[in-house]
Amino acid sequence: MTSPTPSTGGREERDRQLAGGIENLKKDTENGDRSSQTSSQETVGIFHPDLKSTRMRAYRVWLITIFGLGAFIVGILSLYWGVLYTVYSRLDRLTVWIVDFDSQVAPYNITSPIIGPFVTNEFTHLKPAQVDNLGWTVKPAADFDHDPMRVRQGIYNEDAYVAIIINSNATTLLKAAVNDGNSSYDPTGATQVIYNTARDQTTVSTYILPALLDTLLPVVSNFGIEWATILSRNASTQDVFRTPQAVNPAVGFSLIDLRPFTPPVAVPSVSIGLIYLIIISFFSFSFLMPIHSLFFQLKGHPPVRIWQLLLWRIVSSILAYFFLSLCYSLISLAFQIPFSNNPVPHETGALNPNSYRKGSFVVYWMLNFVGMTALGLPCENMAMLLGMPYASLWLIFWVITNVATSFYSLEVASDFYQWGRAWPLFRLVNGSRTILFGTKSSIGVDFAVLFTWIAVSIILFPFANIFMKWRMAATERKKG
């Protein structure tokens, strides 16, 4: 017997009831979720008993973090303070030559010298104060083939910081002025003080020039006393009052700066401005990473070969440094630092003789480009190795170690800091001085050291990238 077929109206009624039940169930579920969310959002004080374990963990991590940062600050900043700690005990490394040419070559060798022997004797028995204790060294004129220009060449070659030259005609002119009444006699023509400010303007202005003044002024004063005594015993001396400058001060010093540090706007180019070159090279990595990630994210494209990704990252970074270093270099050009002067002979004093004539700006740009790459690629490697926030500590270390060994004379620093000569910023400063001021050139070595940093950084780049991926995968596993 066949069961009766239910009417259409009955089925529709049951469907409506079923739909209504499902709708009520959904509303009850949503109300329960909202109730649960409201319950979970109830706030408590930070000292609530339920937060005890969280508080203890926060205290522990805070202490570890602060003590770690404190230890890092003490360790790294000590490198900066330490570079100046031994200055006074090592001032004797700043060599000062005293070279006596007085009456040693014809036609002046027929005169008995007075000025030369007196000055050299004063420096031989010199007992300077600690702040004036430069490397005073009496050198025989024969070491320079009796040629004062060779002494100047030695200062340019950075064999010494300063040379005090007693001219070959010093005594002859002084005696003639007294005996013949030469009213045009100039006491400063007796000696020359040769130095090179552009070699290191901070060292010259802070330590060398003050020590020279403290030492030379008493020497001049003592010679005045000695000379007055000699005149008083010399019955053949004519009326000395016709040339009073030949009596007092009798001798003086002509200051000759082979390479003055000028204009003042050049200071950032060889000091503080280079700090920003480091910072720009470091933070350019953060700006470029989102661009690199377009190839990492598999959205609308197949996976890219790893070696090509690495090549892209290296090449794109180097091209970025190429453009950014141009922008940095143009600032010096815009503020009218000379870049088109002709070079001059080494022994001749001159303002801003550019080593490469009108090509000096291009060489300067290339130096900054290679330097920025040498500073930036290690930052990219360390950012991948360390991750944030530890990469920021690397930046601090990188800035301080480069600045400490580049902006201060390593001659008066502890021997510990001699590694700074291999640091990128030291080579940037050294090369910039050569280009801008025509100082002694070691531009080949400067570029070689910078290219070495770049080569090592490129070799390490794939390994740093692998480590970054491993570290990120490990972090994801911990979260999972």
PAVORO-484536 format. One record per residue (C-alpha): residue number from 1; x, y, z; residue in three letters. Coordinates in nm, 2 decimals. Layout:
N
PT, seq, px, py, pz, type
PT, NUM, X, Y, Z, ALA
...
//
This chain:
480
PT, seq, px, py, pz, type
PT, 1, 0.00, 0.00, 0.00, MET
PT, 2, 0.15, 0.33, -0.11, THR
PT, 3, 0.19, 0.61, 0.15, SER
PT, 4, 0.01, 0.93, 0.07, PRO
PT, 5, 0.21, 1.21, -0.10, THR
PT, 6, 0.24, 1.51, 0.13, PRO
PT, 7, 0.09, 1.83, 0.00, SER
PT, 8, 0.30, 2.11, -0.14, THR
PT, 9, 0.17, 2.35, 0.13, GLY
PT, 10, 0.29, 2.12, 0.41, GLY
PT, 11, 0.65, 2.10, 0.27, ARG
PT, 12, 0.67, 2.48, 0.24, GLU
PT, 13, 0.56, 2.51, 0.60, GLU
PT, 14, 0.83, 2.28, 0.72, ARG
PT, 15, 1.09, 2.45, 0.51, ASP
PT, 16, 1.00, 2.79, 0.67, ARG
PT, 17, 1.02, 2.64, 1.02, GLN
PT, 18, 1.36, 2.49, 0.94, LEU
PT, 19, 1.49, 2.81, 0.80, ALA
PT, 20, 1.36, 3.01, 1.10, GLY
PT, 21, 1.54, 2.76, 1.34, GLY
PT, 22, 1.87, 2.80, 1.16, ILE
PT, 23, 1.83, 3.18, 1.17, GLU
PT, 24, 1.76, 3.18, 1.54, ASN
PT, 25, 2.06, 2.95, 1.59, LEU
PT, 26, 2.29, 3.19, 1.41, LYS
PT, 27, 2.16, 3.49, 1.61, LYS
PT, 28, 2.22, 3.29, 1.94, ASP
PT, 29, 2.57, 3.21, 1.82, THR
PT, 30, 2.65, 3.57, 1.73, GLU
PT, 31, 2.51, 3.69, 2.06, ASN
PT, 32, 2.72, 3.44, 2.24, GLY
PT, 33, 3.03, 3.55, 2.05, ASP
PT, 34, 2.96, 3.92, 2.13, ARG
PT, 35, 2.91, 3.83, 2.49, SER
PT, 36, 3.24, 3.64, 2.49, SER
PT, 37, 3.42, 3.93, 2.32, GLN
PT, 38, 3.28, 4.18, 2.57, THR
PT, 39, 3.39, 3.96, 2.85, SER
PT, 40, 3.74, 3.92, 2.71, SER
PT, 41, 3.78, 4.30, 2.66, GLN
PT, 42, 3.73, 4.38, 3.03, GLU
PT, 43, 4.05, 4.56, 3.14, THR
PT, 44, 4.25, 4.50, 3.46, VAL
PT, 45, 4.53, 4.69, 3.63, GLY
PT, 46, 4.89, 4.61, 3.55, ILE
PT, 47, 4.93, 4.48, 3.90, PHE
PT, 48, 4.64, 4.24, 3.88, HIS
PT, 49, 4.72, 3.90, 4.03, PRO
PT, 50, 4.65, 3.73, 3.70, ASP
PT, 51, 4.94, 3.94, 3.54, LEU
PT, 52, 5.20, 3.83, 3.79, LYS
PT, 53, 5.39, 3.60, 3.56, SER
PT, 54, 5.37, 3.85, 3.27, THR
PT, 55, 5.50, 4.13, 3.50, ARG
PT, 56, 5.79, 3.91, 3.61, MET
PT, 57, 5.88, 3.83, 3.25, ARG
PT, 58, 5.86, 4.20, 3.15, ALA
PT, 59, 6.08, 4.30, 3.44, TYR
PT, 60, 6.34, 4.03, 3.35, ARG
PT, 61, 6.34, 4.12, 2.98, VAL
PT, 62, 6.36, 4.49, 3.06, TRP
PT, 63, 6.66, 4.44, 3.29, LEU
PT, 64, 6.84, 4.22, 3.04, ILE
PT, 65, 6.78, 4.47, 2.76, THR
PT, 66, 6.89, 4.77, 2.95, ILE
PT, 67, 7.20, 4.61, 3.09, PHE
PT, 68, 7.28, 4.47, 2.74, GLY
PT, 69, 7.24, 4.82, 2.59, LEU
PT, 70, 7.45, 4.97, 2.87, GLY
PT, 71, 7.73, 4.73, 2.81, ALA
PT, 72, 7.72, 4.80, 2.44, PHE
PT, 73, 7.73, 5.17, 2.50, ILE
PT, 74, 8.03, 5.15, 2.73, VAL
PT, 75, 8.21, 4.92, 2.50, GLY
PT, 76, 8.15, 5.10, 2.17, ILE
PT, 77, 8.16, 5.46, 2.29, LEU
PT, 78, 8.49, 5.38, 2.47, SER
PT, 79, 8.64, 5.34, 2.12, LEU
PT, 80, 8.55, 5.70, 2.04, TYR
PT, 81, 8.68, 5.84, 2.37, TRP
PT, 82, 8.98, 5.62, 2.37, GLY
PT, 83, 9.12, 5.75, 2.04, VAL
PT, 84, 9.20, 6.08, 2.21, LEU
PT, 85, 9.30, 5.94, 2.55, TYR
PT, 86, 9.68, 5.91, 2.47, THR
PT, 87, 9.72, 6.23, 2.27, VAL
PT, 88, 9.95, 6.42, 2.51, TYR
PT, 89, 10.17, 6.11, 2.57, SER
PT, 90, 10.22, 6.07, 2.20, ARG
PT, 91, 10.26, 6.43, 2.08, LEU
PT, 92, 10.62, 6.35, 2.01, ASP
PT, 93, 10.50, 6.15, 1.71, ARG
PT, 94, 10.41, 6.48, 1.55, LEU
PT, 95, 10.76, 6.54, 1.41, THR
PT, 96, 10.90, 6.89, 1.38, VAL
PT, 97, 11.23, 6.92, 1.19, TRP
PT, 98, 11.48, 7.20, 1.28, ILE
PT, 99, 11.71, 7.24, 0.98, VAL
PT, 100, 12.00, 7.49, 0.99, ASP
PT, 101, 12.12, 7.62, 0.66, PHE
PT, 102, 12.27, 7.93, 0.81, ASP
PT, 103, 12.61, 8.02, 0.64, SER
PT, 104, 12.66, 7.67, 0.50, GLN
PT, 105, 12.66, 7.74, 0.12, VAL
PT, 106, 12.82, 8.01, -0.10, ALA
PT, 107, 12.82, 8.30, -0.10, PRO
PT, 108, 12.71, 8.31, 0.27, TYR
PT, 109, 12.96, 8.05, 0.40, ASN
PT, 110, 13.22, 8.33, 0.46, ILE
PT, 111, 13.01, 8.46, 0.75, THR
PT, 112, 13.03, 8.31, 1.10, SER
PT, 113, 12.68, 8.19, 1.17, PRO
PT, 114, 12.50, 8.31, 1.48, ILE
PT, 115, 12.13, 8.26, 1.43, ILE
PT, 116, 12.15, 7.89, 1.31, GLY
PT, 117, 12.37, 7.76, 1.59, PRO
PT, 118, 12.17, 7.95, 1.85, PHE
PT, 119, 11.83, 7.82, 1.73, VAL
PT, 120, 11.94, 7.46, 1.70, THR
PT, 121, 12.10, 7.48, 2.04, ASN
PT, 122, 11.78, 7.60, 2.19, GLU
PT, 123, 11.58, 7.31, 2.05, PHE
PT, 124, 11.85, 7.06, 2.14, THR
PT, 125, 11.81, 7.16, 2.51, HIS
PT, 126, 11.44, 7.22, 2.49, LEU
PT, 127, 11.23, 7.10, 2.78, LYS
PT, 128, 10.88, 7.17, 2.67, PRO
PT, 129, 10.56, 7.14, 2.87, ALA
PT, 130, 10.35, 6.83, 2.81, GLN
PT, 131, 10.11, 7.01, 2.58, VAL
PT, 132, 10.41, 7.14, 2.37, ASP
PT, 133, 10.61, 6.81, 2.36, ASN
PT, 134, 10.61, 6.77, 1.98, LEU
PT, 135, 10.87, 6.56, 1.81, GLY
PT, 136, 11.13, 6.83, 1.80, TRP
PT, 137, 11.42, 6.69, 1.58, THR
PT, 138, 11.73, 6.87, 1.47, VAL
PT, 139, 11.82, 6.76, 1.12, LYS
PT, 140, 12.15, 6.84, 0.94, PRO
PT, 141, 12.12, 7.04, 0.62, ALA
PT, 142, 12.33, 6.77, 0.45, ALA
PT, 143, 12.03, 6.53, 0.47, ASP
PT, 144, 11.86, 6.76, 0.22, PHE
PT, 145, 12.16, 6.83, 0.00, ASP
PT, 146, 12.16, 7.18, 0.15, HIS
PT, 147, 11.84, 7.25, -0.05, ASP
PT, 148, 11.54, 7.41, 0.15, PRO
PT, 149, 11.30, 7.30, -0.13, MET
PT, 150, 11.38, 6.94, -0.03, ARG
PT, 151, 11.27, 7.02, 0.32, VAL
PT, 152, 10.94, 7.15, 0.18, ARG
PT, 153, 10.90, 6.84, -0.03, GLN
PT, 154, 10.95, 6.63, 0.29, GLY
PT, 155, 10.66, 6.82, 0.46, ILE
PT, 156, 10.44, 6.76, 0.16, TYR
PT, 157, 10.53, 6.39, 0.16, ASN
PT, 158, 10.42, 6.38, 0.52, GLU
PT, 159, 10.76, 6.27, 0.65, ASP
PT, 160, 10.71, 6.54, 0.92, ALA
PT, 161, 10.43, 6.77, 1.02, TYR
PT, 162, 10.64, 7.09, 1.05, VAL
PT, 163, 10.99, 7.21, 0.94, ALA
PT, 164, 11.17, 7.51, 1.09, ILE
PT, 165, 11.43, 7.63, 0.84, ILE
PT, 166, 11.70, 7.87, 0.93, ILE
PT, 167, 11.78, 8.04, 0.60, ASN
PT, 168, 12.13, 8.03, 0.46, SER
PT, 169, 12.16, 8.41, 0.46, ASN
PT, 170, 12.01, 8.46, 0.80, ALA
PT, 171, 12.32, 8.58, 0.98, THR
PT, 172, 12.46, 8.76, 0.68, THR
PT, 173, 12.15, 8.98, 0.64, LEU
PT, 174, 12.13, 9.05, 1.01, LEU
PT, 175, 12.49, 9.16, 1.04, LYS
PT, 176, 12.46, 9.37, 0.72, ALA
PT, 177, 12.15, 9.54, 0.86, ALA
PT, 178, 12.33, 9.64, 1.18, VAL
PT, 179, 12.65, 9.74, 1.02, ASN
PT, 180, 12.52, 9.91, 0.70, ASP
PT, 181, 12.19, 10.04, 0.84, GLY
PT, 182, 11.97, 9.85, 0.59, ASN
PT, 183, 11.62, 9.99, 0.68, SER
PT, 184, 11.45, 9.73, 0.46, SER
PT, 185, 11.57, 9.45, 0.68, TYR
PT, 186, 11.28, 9.21, 0.77, ASP
PT, 187, 11.34, 8.99, 1.08, PRO
PT, 188, 11.09, 8.73, 0.95, THR
PT, 189, 11.32, 8.66, 0.66, GLY
PT, 190, 11.56, 8.48, 0.89, ALA
PT, 191, 11.36, 8.16, 0.93, THR
PT, 192, 11.07, 7.97, 0.78, GLN
PT, 193, 10.81, 7.75, 0.94, VAL
PT, 194, 10.67, 7.51, 0.68, ILE
PT, 195, 10.35, 7.31, 0.76, TYR
PT, 196, 10.05, 7.16, 0.58, ASN
PT, 197, 9.71, 7.24, 0.73, THR
PT, 198, 9.51, 7.04, 0.48, ALA
PT, 199, 9.69, 6.72, 0.59, ARG
PT, 200, 9.49, 6.73, 0.91, ASP
PT, 201, 9.34, 7.07, 1.00, GLN
PT, 202, 9.23, 6.95, 1.35, THR
PT, 203, 9.57, 6.83, 1.45, THR
PT, 204, 9.75, 7.13, 1.31, VAL
PT, 205, 9.52, 7.39, 1.47, SER
PT, 206, 9.46, 7.21, 1.80, THR
PT, 207, 9.81, 7.07, 1.89, TYR
PT, 208, 10.08, 7.19, 1.65, ILE
PT, 209, 10.03, 7.56, 1.60, LEU
PT, 210, 9.98, 7.63, 1.97, PRO
PT, 211, 10.29, 7.43, 2.06, ALA
PT, 212, 10.49, 7.62, 1.79, LEU
PT, 213, 10.39, 7.96, 1.93, LEU
PT, 214, 10.46, 7.85, 2.29, ASP
PT, 215, 10.81, 7.74, 2.18, THR
PT, 216, 10.91, 7.98, 1.91, LEU
PT, 217, 10.83, 8.30, 2.10, LEU
PT, 218, 11.07, 8.22, 2.39, PRO
PT, 219, 11.34, 8.12, 2.13, VAL
PT, 220, 11.30, 8.47, 1.97, VAL
PT, 221, 11.31, 8.64, 2.30, SER
PT, 222, 11.62, 8.45, 2.42, ASN
PT, 223, 11.80, 8.53, 2.09, PHE
PT, 224, 11.72, 8.90, 2.14, GLY
PT, 225, 11.90, 8.89, 2.47, ILE
PT, 226, 12.19, 8.70, 2.32, GLU
PT, 227, 12.21, 8.94, 2.02, TRP
PT, 228, 12.20, 9.25, 2.24, ALA
PT, 229, 12.49, 9.11, 2.44, THR
PT, 230, 12.69, 9.05, 2.12, ILE
PT, 231, 12.62, 9.40, 2.00, LEU
PT, 232, 12.72, 9.56, 2.33, SER
PT, 233, 13.07, 9.39, 2.29, ARG
PT, 234, 13.11, 9.47, 1.93, ASN
PT, 235, 13.30, 9.81, 1.91, ALA
PT, 236, 13.28, 9.81, 1.53, SER
PT, 237, 12.90, 9.81, 1.52, THR
PT, 238, 12.77, 10.13, 1.37, GLN
PT, 239, 12.46, 10.32, 1.49, ASP
PT, 240, 12.22, 10.04, 1.55, VAL
PT, 241, 11.93, 10.27, 1.59, PHE
PT, 242, 11.92, 10.33, 1.22, ARG
PT, 243, 11.77, 9.97, 1.19, THR
PT, 244, 11.60, 9.91, 1.53, PRO
PT, 245, 11.43, 9.60, 1.39, GLN
PT, 246, 11.77, 9.44, 1.35, ALA
PT, 247, 11.82, 9.48, 1.72, VAL
PT, 248, 11.48, 9.39, 1.85, ASN
PT, 249, 11.34, 9.14, 1.76, PRO
PT, 250, 11.64, 9.08, 1.52, ALA
PT, 251, 11.48, 8.75, 1.40, VAL
PT, 252, 11.14, 8.62, 1.34, GLY
PT, 253, 10.95, 8.34, 1.16, PHE
PT, 254, 10.78, 8.34, 0.83, SER
PT, 255, 10.48, 8.10, 0.84, LEU
PT, 256, 10.43, 7.91, 0.51, ILE
PT, 257, 10.13, 7.68, 0.48, ASP
PT, 258, 10.18, 7.46, 0.18, LEU
PT, 259, 9.82, 7.36, 0.16, ARG
PT, 260, 9.58, 7.58, 0.37, PRO
PT, 261, 9.25, 7.42, 0.46, PHE
PT, 262, 9.00, 7.65, 0.28, THR
PT, 263, 8.72, 7.73, 0.22, PRO
PT, 264, 8.55, 7.65, 0.55, PRO
PT, 265, 8.26, 7.49, 0.37, VAL
PT, 266, 8.50, 7.21, 0.28, ALA
PT, 267, 8.49, 7.09, 0.64, VAL
PT, 268, 8.18, 6.86, 0.59, PRO
PT, 269, 8.35, 6.70, 0.28, SER
PT, 270, 8.63, 6.55, 0.49, VAL
PT, 271, 8.45, 6.51, 0.83, SER
PT, 272, 8.10, 6.54, 0.96, ILE
PT, 273, 7.93, 6.52, 0.61, GLY
PT, 274, 8.07, 6.17, 0.56, LEU
PT, 275, 7.88, 6.05, 0.87, ILE
PT, 276, 7.56, 6.11, 0.67, TYR
PT, 277, 7.70, 5.91, 0.38, LEU
PT, 278, 7.72, 5.61, 0.62, ILE
PT, 279, 7.36, 5.67, 0.75, ILE
PT, 280, 7.22, 5.72, 0.40, ILE
PT, 281, 7.38, 5.40, 0.28, SER
PT, 282, 7.24, 5.21, 0.58, PHE
PT, 283, 6.89, 5.33, 0.55, PHE
PT, 284, 6.87, 5.29, 0.17, SER
PT, 285, 6.85, 4.92, 0.25, PHE
PT, 286, 6.51, 4.97, 0.43, SER
PT, 287, 6.37, 5.17, 0.14, PHE
PT, 288, 6.48, 4.91, -0.12, LEU
PT, 289, 6.36, 4.60, 0.07, MET
PT, 290, 5.99, 4.65, -0.02, PRO
PT, 291, 6.10, 4.67, -0.39, ILE
PT, 292, 6.30, 4.34, -0.36, HIS
PT, 293, 6.00, 4.17, -0.19, SER
PT, 294, 5.79, 4.22, -0.51, LEU
PT, 295, 6.00, 3.93, -0.65, PHE
PT, 296, 5.97, 3.72, -0.33, PHE
PT, 297, 5.59, 3.73, -0.31, GLN
PT, 298, 5.44, 3.48, -0.55, LEU
PT, 299, 5.15, 3.69, -0.66, LYS
PT, 300, 5.07, 3.66, -1.03, GLY
PT, 301, 5.41, 3.53, -1.13, HIS
PT, 302, 5.62, 3.20, -1.09, PRO
PT, 303, 5.91, 3.18, -0.85, PRO
PT, 304, 6.23, 3.37, -0.95, VAL
PT, 305, 6.57, 3.20, -0.96, ARG
PT, 306, 6.76, 3.26, -0.64, ILE
PT, 307, 7.08, 3.36, -0.80, TRP
PT, 308, 6.90, 3.62, -1.02, GLN
PT, 309, 6.73, 3.76, -0.71, LEU
PT, 310, 7.07, 3.80, -0.54, LEU
PT, 311, 7.21, 3.96, -0.85, LEU
PT, 312, 6.92, 4.20, -0.87, TRP
PT, 313, 6.96, 4.30, -0.51, ARG
PT, 314, 7.33, 4.37, -0.54, ILE
PT, 315, 7.31, 4.55, -0.88, VAL
PT, 316, 7.01, 4.76, -0.77, SER
PT, 317, 7.19, 4.86, -0.45, SER
PT, 318, 7.51, 4.96, -0.63, ILE
PT, 319, 7.31, 5.16, -0.89, LEU
PT, 320, 7.13, 5.33, -0.60, ALA
PT, 321, 7.46, 5.42, -0.44, TYR
PT, 322, 7.58, 5.55, -0.78, PHE
PT, 323, 7.29, 5.80, -0.80, PHE
PT, 324, 7.29, 5.89, -0.42, LEU
PT, 325, 7.66, 5.96, -0.42, SER
PT, 326, 7.62, 6.20, -0.71, LEU
PT, 327, 7.35, 6.39, -0.51, CYS
PT, 328, 7.59, 6.40, -0.21, TYR
PT, 329, 7.88, 6.52, -0.42, SER
PT, 330, 7.67, 6.79, -0.59, LEU
PT, 331, 7.62, 6.95, -0.25, ILE
PT, 332, 8.00, 7.03, -0.23, SER
PT, 333, 7.99, 7.16, -0.59, LEU
PT, 334, 7.68, 7.38, -0.52, ALA
PT, 335, 7.85, 7.54, -0.23, PHE
PT, 336, 8.14, 7.64, -0.45, GLN
PT, 337, 8.42, 7.42, -0.32, ILE
PT, 338, 8.68, 7.45, -0.59, PRO
PT, 339, 8.70, 7.15, -0.83, PHE
PT, 340, 8.87, 7.30, -1.14, SER
PT, 341, 9.20, 7.45, -1.02, ASN
PT, 342, 9.53, 7.34, -1.17, ASN
PT, 343, 9.78, 7.14, -0.96, PRO
PT, 344, 10.10, 7.32, -0.84, VAL
PT, 345, 10.45, 7.20, -0.75, PRO
PT, 346, 10.45, 7.02, -0.41, HIS
PT, 347, 10.69, 7.27, -0.25, GLU
PT, 348, 10.48, 7.57, -0.35, THR
PT, 349, 10.21, 7.70, -0.12, GLY
PT, 350, 9.87, 7.73, -0.28, ALA
PT, 351, 9.50, 7.75, -0.21, LEU
PT, 352, 9.30, 7.45, -0.32, ASN
PT, 353, 9.52, 7.31, -0.60, PRO
PT, 354, 9.30, 7.03, -0.74, ASN
PT, 355, 9.49, 6.72, -0.82, SER
PT, 356, 9.29, 6.63, -1.14, TYR
PT, 357, 9.22, 6.98, -1.28, ARG
PT, 358, 8.87, 7.00, -1.43, LYS
PT, 359, 8.82, 6.63, -1.38, GLY
PT, 360, 8.85, 6.66, -1.01, SER
PT, 361, 8.47, 6.66, -0.95, PHE
PT, 362, 8.43, 6.33, -1.14, VAL
PT, 363, 8.71, 6.17, -0.94, VAL
PT, 364, 8.55, 6.31, -0.62, TYR
PT, 365, 8.21, 6.16, -0.72, TRP
PT, 366, 8.37, 5.82, -0.80, MET
PT, 367, 8.54, 5.82, -0.47, LEU
PT, 368, 8.22, 5.89, -0.29, ASN
PT, 369, 8.04, 5.63, -0.50, PHE
PT, 370, 8.29, 5.35, -0.43, VAL
PT, 371, 8.31, 5.47, -0.06, GLY
PT, 372, 7.93, 5.46, -0.02, MET
PT, 373, 7.92, 5.11, -0.17, THR
PT, 374, 8.20, 5.00, 0.06, ALA
PT, 375, 8.01, 5.14, 0.36, LEU
PT, 376, 7.66, 5.03, 0.25, GLY
PT, 377, 7.70, 4.67, 0.14, LEU
PT, 378, 7.84, 4.56, 0.48, PRO
PT, 379, 7.53, 4.73, 0.63, CYS
PT, 380, 7.31, 4.52, 0.41, GLU
PT, 381, 7.48, 4.20, 0.51, ASN
PT, 382, 7.46, 4.29, 0.88, MET
PT, 383, 7.10, 4.39, 0.85, ALA
PT, 384, 7.02, 4.04, 0.70, MET
PT, 385, 7.23, 3.87, 0.97, LEU
PT, 386, 7.11, 4.06, 1.27, LEU
PT, 387, 6.76, 4.17, 1.18, GLY
PT, 388, 6.58, 4.45, 1.37, MET
PT, 389, 6.64, 4.60, 1.62, PRO
PT, 390, 7.00, 4.47, 1.64, TYR
PT, 391, 7.09, 4.61, 1.30, ALA
PT, 392, 7.06, 4.95, 1.46, SER
PT, 393, 7.34, 4.85, 1.70, LEU
PT, 394, 7.56, 4.77, 1.40, TRP
PT, 395, 7.50, 5.12, 1.26, LEU
PT, 396, 7.62, 5.27, 1.59, ILE
PT, 397, 7.93, 5.05, 1.58, PHE
PT, 398, 7.99, 5.12, 1.21, TRP
PT, 399, 7.96, 5.50, 1.26, VAL
PT, 400, 8.18, 5.52, 1.57, ILE
PT, 401, 8.46, 5.30, 1.45, THR
PT, 402, 8.48, 5.48, 1.12, ASN
PT, 403, 8.46, 5.83, 1.27, VAL
PT, 404, 8.71, 5.76, 1.55, ALA
PT, 405, 8.98, 5.64, 1.31, THR
PT, 406, 8.91, 5.90, 1.04, SER
PT, 407, 8.85, 6.24, 1.20, PHE
PT, 408, 9.14, 6.23, 1.44, TYR
PT, 409, 9.51, 6.18, 1.38, SER
PT, 410, 9.62, 5.81, 1.42, LEU
PT, 411, 9.97, 5.93, 1.49, GLU
PT, 412, 9.87, 6.04, 1.84, VAL
PT, 413, 9.63, 5.76, 1.90, ALA
PT, 414, 9.71, 5.43, 2.06, SER
PT, 415, 9.86, 5.16, 1.84, ASP
PT, 416, 9.54, 4.97, 1.89, PHE
PT, 417, 9.37, 5.21, 1.65, TYR
PT, 418, 9.60, 5.14, 1.36, GLN
PT, 419, 9.34, 4.91, 1.21, TRP
PT, 420, 9.14, 5.22, 1.12, GLY
PT, 421, 9.37, 5.27, 0.82, ARG
PT, 422, 9.18, 4.98, 0.66, ALA
PT, 423, 8.84, 5.12, 0.74, TRP
PT, 424, 8.64, 5.27, 0.45, PRO
PT, 425, 8.59, 5.62, 0.60, LEU
PT, 426, 8.97, 5.67, 0.66, PHE
PT, 427, 9.02, 5.61, 0.29, ARG
PT, 428, 8.74, 5.84, 0.19, LEU
PT, 429, 8.88, 6.12, 0.40, VAL
PT, 430, 9.23, 6.06, 0.27, ASN
PT, 431, 9.13, 6.06, -0.09, GLY
PT, 432, 8.90, 6.37, -0.05, SER
PT, 433, 9.19, 6.57, 0.09, ARG
PT, 434, 9.41, 6.47, -0.21, THR
PT, 435, 9.13, 6.58, -0.46, ILE
PT, 436, 9.03, 6.90, -0.29, LEU
PT, 437, 9.36, 7.03, -0.15, PHE
PT, 438, 9.63, 6.86, -0.35, GLY
PT, 439, 9.78, 6.68, -0.05, THR
PT, 440, 10.01, 6.38, -0.09, LYS
PT, 441, 9.83, 6.13, -0.31, SER
PT, 442, 9.77, 5.77, -0.21, SER
PT, 443, 9.45, 5.76, -0.42, ILE
PT, 444, 9.54, 5.42, -0.57, GLY
PT, 445, 9.56, 5.26, -0.22, VAL
PT, 446, 9.24, 5.44, -0.12, ASP
PT, 447, 9.04, 5.30, -0.41, PHE
PT, 448, 9.20, 4.96, -0.36, ALA
PT, 449, 9.10, 4.93, 0.00, VAL
PT, 450, 8.74, 5.04, -0.08, LEU
PT, 451, 8.71, 4.79, -0.37, PHE
PT, 452, 8.83, 4.52, -0.13, THR
PT, 453, 8.55, 4.60, 0.11, TRP
PT, 454, 8.30, 4.58, -0.18, ILE
PT, 455, 8.44, 4.25, -0.31, ALA
PT, 456, 8.43, 4.08, 0.04, VAL
PT, 457, 8.08, 4.21, 0.10, SER
PT, 458, 7.95, 4.07, -0.24, ILE
PT, 459, 8.11, 3.73, -0.16, ILE
PT, 460, 7.94, 3.72, 0.18, LEU
PT, 461, 7.61, 3.85, 0.04, PHE
PT, 462, 7.46, 3.51, -0.05, PRO
PT, 463, 7.55, 3.36, 0.28, PHE
PT, 464, 7.39, 3.65, 0.47, ALA
PT, 465, 7.08, 3.60, 0.26, ASN
PT, 466, 7.06, 3.23, 0.34, ILE
PT, 467, 7.10, 3.30, 0.71, PHE
PT, 468, 6.82, 3.56, 0.69, MET
PT, 469, 6.59, 3.31, 0.54, LYS
PT, 470, 6.68, 3.05, 0.80, TRP
PT, 471, 6.63, 3.30, 1.08, ARG
PT, 472, 6.29, 3.40, 0.94, MET
PT, 473, 6.18, 3.04, 0.90, ALA
PT, 474, 6.29, 2.96, 1.26, ALA
PT, 475, 6.08, 3.26, 1.38, THR
PT, 476, 5.77, 3.13, 1.19, GLU
PT, 477, 5.81, 2.78, 1.33, ARG
PT, 478, 5.82, 2.93, 1.68, LYS
PT, 479, 5.50, 3.12, 1.61, LYS
PT, 480, 5.33, 2.81, 1.48, GLY
//
